[in-house]
Amino acid sequence: MASSSSKHLVVSLLVFVLLFSLSVAGLHEDLGHKKEGEKAKGCHLAGRCGSRADCRQPCAALGRNPYAVKCVSFPGGGNHCCCIDS
């Protein structure tokens, strides 16, 4: 039979692997969520929107082309303006 110390070692190793995988998953999620005004996948996020037309003013306020915009779904919920990098 396995000794008590080897059982503790196996349990400790399993706990470590579980905690490590959870921390990596949390880091990946944090990197995927950008705040407004930050660069994300070829665009700058600039406020909430219901349609593309809602994005012209917020993008112009950031000094971006007010016609190179789109209204995109945001991972945190709702739609946000994407001022497309040109």
N, C-alpha and C positions, 0 to 999 in steps of 0.2 A: 504494500500500500504506500501511497505517497505520504510524505511527512507533512506535518502541519505547516512548516515554513514554506514548502513548495506550493501548497494550496494558497497561502497568503500571497505568494509571488504571482501566481496565475490570476487571482482576483485583482490584485493591484494593477497588473498589466492590462486586464480588460477594462478597468475603470479609467486608466490613463488613455487608452485608445478611444474610448467613448467620449471623454472630455475633449480630447484633441480634435476629434471629428466635429463635435459641436462648435468648437471655437473657430475652426476653419469655415464651417457653414455660415456662422454669424459674420465673419469678416467678408465673405463673398457677398452676402446680402447688403452689408454697409457700403461696399464699393459700387453696387448697382444702383443705389439711391442717391441721386444728386439733388442739391438744393437749387432753388431758382437763382439764375444769374451764373451758375457754374456751367462749364462746358460739358456736354453729354452727347456722345455719338454724332458728331458733326453739327451740333447746334448749341445755342445758348438758350436755357430755359428762362422764360420771362412772364410770369403771371398765369392766372387761370384763364380758360377760354371755353366758349361753347361752339365757336366756328372759327374758320381761318381769318375772317374779317376782324374778330376780336383781338387778333395778335398784332395788327399793324402798329398801333400806338405803343404798346409795351416794347416792341422790337425797335421802333424808331427812337424811343427814349434811351435805349442802350447803344444808340449810334449804329444800329444794324439796318439793312435794307428792309423797309416796311412791306415789300412785296415778296420777299423770299422768306415766307413764313408758312408754318403749318400748325394745326392744333392736334396734339398727340396725347394719347392716354399716358398717365403717369403711374409708375409702380405703386406709389403710396396712395393712389386714389385720385379720381377726377382727371380732367384734361388740362394740359398746360401748353402755353405757346412755345414753339420751337423756332428760334431765329436762326435760319439755316446759314452756315458758314459758306462764304463764296470765295 
